Amino acid sequence: MESTFEAVRAEALFASTLQMSERPADGDVRAAVTSTLRRIGVQGCVARVATEFGEHPECATGRMGWALGMIRHAYAGSCTPEIFARPRAALA
């Protein structure tokens, strides 16, 4: 993984209720990541990922690959979580 943000986002998407079959748009991915992190936090996401890899490794591998690919696409060019980024108006 290229960054800690990428790893956290992928774990949050993995732990979210968003499904691969939904073919989510980038905005849906970002919303799911934000919602999941606010709801269960980073440690909750890590725990959910660990549980799934322990109980269902054959499914978890595919879901994590999907999550990582979706995160790389949805956050292309971004390295700062939105909750810490300054609004564009503040940058002007």
C-alpha positions in Angstrom: 0.0 0.0 0.0 1.2 3.4 -0.8 0.2 5.2 2.3 -1.3 4.8 5.8 -4.4 6.8 4.6 -4.8 4.3 1.7 -4.6 1.3 4.2 -7.1 2.9 6.6 -9.5 3.8 3.8 -9.3 0.2 2.4 -10.0 -1.3 5.8 -13.0 1.1 6.3 -14.4 0.2 2.9 -13.9 -3.5 3.6 -15.7 -3.1 6.9 -18.6 -1.0 5.4 -21.9 -2.3 4.2 -21.1 -1.3 0.6 -21.1 -4.4 -1.7 -19.0 -5.2 -4.7 -22.2 -6.1 -6.6 -23.5 -2.5 -6.2 -20.8 -1.2 -8.5 -20.5 2.0 -6.4 -19.4 5.3 -7.8 -16.4 7.2 -6.3 -18.7 9.4 -4.2 -20.4 6.3 -2.7 -17.0 4.8 -1.8 -15.9 8.0 -0.1 -19.2 8.3 1.7 -19.0 4.7 2.9 -15.4 5.2 4.1 -16.3 8.4 6.1 -19.4 6.8 7.5 -17.7 3.6 8.6 -14.8 5.5 10.2 -17.1 7.7 12.1 -19.3 4.8 13.2 -16.7 2.2 14.3 -13.4 4.0 14.1 -10.0 2.8 12.8 -9.7 0.1 15.4 -13.2 -1.2 14.7 -12.3 -1.5 11.0 -9.1 -3.3 11.8 -10.9 -5.7 14.0 -13.6 -6.4 11.4 -11.0 -7.1 8.7 -9.1 -9.4 11.1 -12.2 -11.3 12.0 -13.2 -11.8 8.3 -9.7 -13.0 7.4 -9.7 -15.4 10.3 -13.2 -16.8 9.6 -13.6 -16.5 5.8 -10.1 -16.0 4.3 -11.3 -17.2 0.8 -13.9 -14.3 0.7 -11.9 -11.7 2.6 -9.0 -11.8 0.1 -11.3 -10.9 -2.8 -13.1 -8.2 -0.8 -9.8 -6.6 0.3 -8.5 -6.6 -3.3 -11.8 -4.9 -4.4 -11.6 -2.4 -1.6 -8.1 -1.4 -2.3 -8.8 -1.0 -6.0 -11.9 1.1 -5.3 -9.9 3.3 -2.8 -7.1 3.9 -5.3 -9.7 5.0 -7.9 -11.9 7.0 -5.6 -9.1 8.9 -4.0 -6.7 9.2 -7.0 -4.3 12.0 -6.3 -5.5 12.6 -2.7 -3.3 12.0 0.3 -5.2 14.0 2.9 -8.5 12.8 4.4 -11.3 15.2 3.7 -12.0 15.8 7.4 -8.6 17.4 7.7 -8.5 19.2 4.4 -9.1 22.9 4.3 -12.1 24.1 2.2 -11.0 25.5 -1.1 -12.4 28.9 -0.1 -9.9 29.0 2.8 -7.0 28.4 0.4 -7.8 31.4 -1.8 
